[in-house]
Amino acid sequence: MAKSIEEQVEDWCKNQLEKYFTKTESINFEIDEALKKAPSKKGGSGQNLPDIKCFVSVDFRNLPVMVECKGTKGDFIKTDENGLVSNTNKKGEPDYAAIAKYAVNGAIHYAKSILDYTETYQEAIAVGVNGYKQNDDLKTEIGVYYLSKENLSIPKEVEKFTDLSFLKKKNWKNFFKMIDEIQLTSEELENRKLALEDEIESKLKRLNQTLHDDLGIAVKSRVMLIVGLIMAGLGVEEVSDGLKVEELKGETGKKSNDGQKIVDKIEDFLREADFRR
């Protein structure tokens, strides 16, 4: 098996960038926390550490860029039968083997984690770079994808690139122009909606099993618990923000415990829903 040249590929990328953050450097608090909270690229609670992080900015748009490097021929990308990046299996569950092995899949995982676990960022860029030696020459493969919350985090390839010069400040405006010309087809949006439904169903099944096996909660109570948590998380527009996980701190005060916080949000939801009916 050929020896990985990942470090060489990473250096090749860094030499083209004007400003960047390494895998152990903080890019900013919100993104750092998002990468900590999201499942790791191998699954579980390990920390997400993109090889390189940076920003591209035009006017008031500030997009985080996550770069993942690999150094073995064949480790560039995994796609499905339709040629689309495949980060989930047929059950709609994360394909952590693909996310960990392939450059593009890993970069998209990091970019999506930022969209899923931050409030500030509505858009992100994923860059996967793989390299290998051929007759002593460095051969590189680059995949650049744009993700946005508006488009349900569907990764769309921006364009074919042979280097990272598009990340230089002088090229930012042109790069943003490329991004803004990207259009999702109705079929892509519909497929993503179906995938999201499968993902939600899968997570609800796992939650239901945990409530049954680990906590011994009866079926009727499980339904009420899940519905109540959904109400608390949704909130009410212009009245009450949805409850966030970080607000549940395990406090034991009579009015500050987690249970009371959840009940208060549920009451807000029901009161406003009844008022608007």
GINORCOR-V571835 format. One record per pair of residues at least 12 apart in sequence whose ideal C-beta (glycine too) atoms are under 6 Angstrom apart, sorted by sequence separation. I is the first residue (numbers start at 0). J is the second residue. D is the distance in Angstrom with one decimal. If there is no record, write none. Layout:
# GINORCOR-V571835
[[I/J/D] [I/J/D]]
This chain:
# GINORCOR-V571835
[[86/98/5.8] [144/156/5.6] [145/157/5.4] [34/47/4.1] [110/123/3.9] [128/141/5.4] [143/157/4.6] [51/66/3.8] [110/125/3.9] [127/142/4.4] [49/65/4.5] [50/66/5.7] [50/67/5.7] [126/143/5.3] [143/160/5.6] [50/68/4.6] [86/104/5.5] [107/125/4.4] [106/125/3.8] [125/144/4.5] [141/160/4.9] [158/177/5.6] [77/97/4.3] [106/126/5.5] [157/177/5.3] [106/127/4.3] [242/264/4.7] [84/107/5.9] [123/146/5.2] [77/101/4.8] [103/127/3.2] [76/101/5.3] [102/127/3.4] [122/147/4.5] [22/48/4.3] [26/52/4.5] [102/128/5.7] [155/181/5.0] [74/101/5.8] [75/102/5.6] [76/103/4.0] [77/104/5.5] [102/129/4.5] [121/148/4.8] [22/50/5.4] [239/267/4.1] [231/261/4.9] [19/51/5.2] [20/52/4.3] [235/267/5.8] [30/63/5.9] [69/102/4.2] [145/178/5.1] [150/183/5.3] [231/264/3.8] [235/268/5.8] [238/271/5.3] [19/53/4.4] [114/148/5.4] [153/187/5.9] [231/265/5.3] [67/102/5.0] [230/265/5.0] [110/146/5.1] [145/181/5.8] [235/271/4.3] [107/144/5.8] [67/105/3.9] [114/152/5.3] [153/191/4.9] [227/265/5.2] [230/268/4.2] [12/51/5.9] [67/106/4.0] [103/142/4.0] [151/191/4.5] [9/50/5.4] [65/106/5.3] [111/152/5.2] [65/109/3.8] [65/110/4.9] [107/154/4.9] [63/113/5.6] [42/95/4.1] [41/95/5.4] [75/129/4.0] [74/129/5.3] [40/98/4.6] [41/99/4.9] [9/68/4.6] [40/99/5.0] [72/131/4.0] [8/68/4.6] [49/109/4.7] [62/122/5.1] [63/123/5.2] [64/124/4.3] [65/125/5.6] [66/126/4.5] [67/127/5.3] [68/128/5.0] [69/129/4.4] [70/130/5.6] [8/70/4.9] [47/109/5.9] [62/124/5.5] [5/68/5.6] [5/69/5.9] [5/70/3.4] [40/105/5.4] [75/140/4.4] [4/70/3.9] [76/142/5.8] [3/70/4.1] [3/71/4.9] [40/108/5.3] [84/154/5.3] [37/112/3.5] [34/112/5.9] [33/112/5.7] [37/116/5.4] [33/113/5.2] [36/116/4.9] [30/113/5.8] [33/116/3.6] [33/117/4.7] [29/117/5.2] [29/119/5.7] [91/194/5.9] [91/197/3.2] [91/198/4.5] [92/201/5.7] [91/201/5.2] [57/171/5.4] [57/172/5.7] [12/128/5.7] [55/171/5.2] [57/175/4.7] [8/128/5.9] [8/130/3.7] [4/130/6.0] [15/163/4.3] [16/166/6.0] [17/167/6.0] [12/163/5.9]]
